Amino acid sequence: MDDFINILRHHEGEEGNRINGSMKNICMHEGSLISSETTGSMVVELKDGDINIWATGSSLPCLSTYKPMWFVESNVFLKKKIQIKQ
């Protein structure tokens, strides 16, 4: 798991090119001639039939913490229709 997270945090070159930005980097920073920036990073782990999701929820994977996320059964997004008696 750590290997995949490190890949997403990669900057080209030993010194890391965090300031100038580069399309060679998986982790891209805004502020250079290249106007692209990483918007978020996610690693999905399938282990013993369980799905574990690790995501930054923010840009800059080199500086962000990967937090665990799970899909669970829930009806929180289902809206019940309310009928008004007339």
N, C-alpha and C positions, 0 to 999 in steps of 0.2 A: 504494500500500500504506500509506504513512504517513497518508494522509487517513482511511482506514478505522480505523486504530489511534487516531488523534486523536478520531474520533467516539466510539469506545468509552471514551475517557478523559474525555469531556465532563462539565462541571459547569455548571449553569444560571447565567447572569450572568457578567459580566466578572471579578469578584473570585473566583469559584469558591466553591461552597457545600460545602466538604468536611466541615465540623464538624456543621452542623445536619441534613444529609441531606435529600433531597427526591426524590419520585417523578418530578420533572421531569428529574432527572439520569439519564443512562445509566449512569454510574459512581456506584453508590450506596454509602454508608457507613452502618454500623450505629451506634447510639448516640443516636438522636434519637427523637422520638415515632413515627416510622416504623421498624418493626423489620425492614426489608429491607436486604440487603447483596448486592452483586454477588458471585457465587461463582467466576466465572472468565470469561475472554474469549478468543475465538478468531477469527482471520481466515483464510480459505482463499483461496489464489491459484491460478488456473489459468493457466499460462503455457507456451506451446509444447507443450501436451499433458501437461505435468508438473503435479502437484498439490503445492503447498507449503502447509503448515499452520503458522501462527504462533499460539501460545497462551501465556497467562500461567501456567497451572497453579496459580494462586493467586487470591485475591480482590484487590480494589482495583486495577483496570487502570490507574488514574492513577499509581500508584506502582510497578507491577510491570513487569518486563522481558518482552517477547514473545520466546519462544524458538522456533526452528524444530523442526518435528516431521514425520516422514514415515512412511508405511505401506510396509513392505517385505515381501517374501515370506519367510516363516519358518514353521517347524513347532514353534517353541519352546513353544507352548501345547498341542500334541498329546501325549498321554500314551500311551506304548507299553504294551500289556498284557504282563505278565510271566507266562509259564506255568510252573508248578512241576510237575516230573515226579514222579509218585508210584509 
